[in-house]
Amino acid sequence: MLWQHIRYWITQISSSSQPAVEQGCDLPEAISPERPVAEVISFWRYHAELSVYTPLSHLHKDGQERRHNPANLQLVSNPDQSHGAWIAYRADGFIAFSELSQGQIDNLIAEAGAEREQKLRFLIRFREIFESKVLHVDQKLMQIYALADKPEFAKPWQSVQANNFPDNVFIADLTKLKGIGSQKALLLWTAGLRTPAMVQAASDQDLLAIRGIGPKLITRIRAQTAA
């Protein structure tokens, strides 16, 4: 219940000697002046980045707790470097905001809200389908599009549509092949080669027909382990 923790903390600020937080004011500015000097840390809780690119293993780890400072503690203000963050909590169960930078607080606020759990469930189901080792890519796409018909996933589905979902996730997966950037990945996808394994299994003739792919790149692709 991250949004409840943030609301509680802001309430504590508004009841202090500083002027009350006015409705409609800029939230980061409102919470900055009264940040506690120090807080006793009781445990760390993992907050997965709610993205279609976040692996299933990280989504399943969301909400896990540790009593000791995790060795792989990541800053939530650097989402490109990780798929989540270990956030410090106090003994009363509220976030230790004194341990966070303003950038981290802003990111936590952006992900807070009553719809977070709904989006997390949607992303877990999506990644279960996407990461399946049994389903063919066409079966995956059919099952993913079927999620749009589920009432509980209506809002999460709308929230991911801006970036050509779900094609964008499959195209990004093709860039795992060395020498394949986003432009070549899009060309491969358009040509019907929709997974790294399909690219490696394609004939030289089919690959050479794709702009920007020559004999040297084909040799490099074939030398890699299929995903």
N, C-alpha and C positions, 0 to 999 in steps of 0.2 A: 504494500500500500504506500508507494513512494509519494504519491500526491498528498496523502494525509500527513506524512512526515513534514513535507515542505510547508503545507498549510499551518501545521502546528507551530513550526519554527517562526514563520512570519507573524503569527498571532503573538508569540512571545516577544517579538520585536516591538509590535504595536502597543503592547502593554508596558513597555519600558519607559524611561524618562524621555526618550526621543519622541517626536510627533508621530501620531498613529499613521499607519500605512493607508493612504487614501485609495479608494476604489478607482481602478483605471490607471494607476500610476505605473511607471516602468518597473517591473518586478526585480531585475538585477540591481538597480539603483536602490530600491527600497530595502533590500536585504543586506546591502554592503556595510552601512555604518555600524551596525550592532553585532558584527560577527564576534563570537566568543573568543577570548584570548587563548584558552586551552580547554580541551575536553578530554575526559578519560575514555579511551577506546576499549570497548568490551569485545567486539568481534568484527569480522569483515564479511560482507555479503556480495556475491557476484551479480552484477547487472549486465546481462548480455546486450549487445547492440542490436536493436530491433531492425534488422535489414534483411532483405532477400538474399544477400550475399553471406550472411552469417551462417557458418556450418551448424549442422544439427547438434553436434556435440556441445557447442557453446550455448545454444538455445536451451538444451536440457540442463545445463549447469546453472541457468538463471535461478537465483534464489538460494543457492548453496551457501553455507556459512562456514567460516574458519575462525578459530579462537586465536590464532597466531597470524602475524603479518605475512600474507602470502609472498613467496619468493618472486613470483611473476606479477607483482602488483603493477597495473597499467593505469596511465592517466586517461580518464574518460574524455579529456579534451583532445586526445589524439586518436580518434576513431579509426584513422587509416592505418594505424600501426597495430591494431588489435581488434578482436571481435567482442570485446566487453571490458569490464573493469571491476576490480575489487574495491568496494566502497566501505569506509570505516563507519561503524555504528557505536553509539553509546549504550550503556547498560539498560537504559529505559527503552531501547528499541528504536530510537530516532537517529537520523544521520548526524554524524559529527562534522558539521559544516566547517568548523575551524580547520579541518584537515584538507579542505578543497579550495582550489583556486576559483576565481570568479568564472573562468571559462568552464570549469567542471560543473559548477552550480548551474550555469546557463544550459548546459547539455542535459543535466538531470531534469531540469524544469521542462525542457522541450519534450522529454520522453514521459513526463508524469501525466497522470490522468486515469480516469476510470476505464478507459478503453485499452489500456496497456495489456492487460491479461488476454483480452480478446485478440489483439494483434499478435501476441506471443503464441497463442494456440494456432492461429492461422499460419504463422511462419513455420512452426514445428511441423504441421501437416504438409505444407509445401515442400520443406526440405526433406521430409520422409520420402516423398514422391521423387523429388529431384535426385536425391542421392541413392535411390534404389539400384541395386546391382542386378535385379531380376527383370524389371520393366524395360521394354524398348522405348526409345525416345518418343515415338508417336503415342505409345500408351501413356507415357509420362505427361505429355502435353494434353491429352484427353482428360486425364484425371485432374490435372491442374486447372484446366478451364471449368471443370465440373464444380470446383470450389466456389466459383462465382455464383452458383445457384443456391448455395447454402445461406440461409438468412443470417446465421451467426457470423458469417465471414463477409457480409456485404460491405461494411465500412472498411475493414482491412484491405479488401480487394480494390476498392476505389483508391485507397491511399498509395497503392503501388503501381497504378496504371500510367503515371506520367512518363515513365522511362521505358516504354515498349515491353512491359512485362507480359509473359515470362521469357520472351525471346532473349532479352538482354542478359539474363542469368546464364542461359545456355551459351550464348556468344562469348561471354566473359570466361566461361569454362574452357573454351577453345584456346584462349591465350595462355593456358598452362603449358602448351607446346612451345618449346624454345624456338624463337624465330617467328612466331605468330603474334602479331600485334592486333589491336582492335579492328583496324581496317581489313586486314587479311582474314581475321576471324569472321567478320561480317560477310565477306565474299564466300568463305567456306560454307557458312550457314545457308546463304542464298543458293549455293550449288547443291544443297541437300546433304552436306557432310556436317552433321550436327553434334558430334561428340569427338573427343580426341581419338577414341578407338576407331571410329568410322573414317577419320582422316588418315590414320596409319594403315587402315585396310584398303584404302582406295588405290586404284591403279596409277602408275606414273602418268599415263595419258590423261586421266581425269584431273590429276593435280596440276599438270602442266597447262591445262586449259584455263586455270584460274590465274588471273592477272597478279603478277608479283611473286609467283612461286616458280622457281627454277630447279634444275637438277641438284644444286648444292643444298638448297633448303629441304628438298625431298629426302636426301641422304641424312640430313640432320634430324628430320622428323622421324624417320624409320629407326634411328638409333636410340630413340627414347622409349621408355616403358609406357605402354598403353594405360590410360587412366580408367 
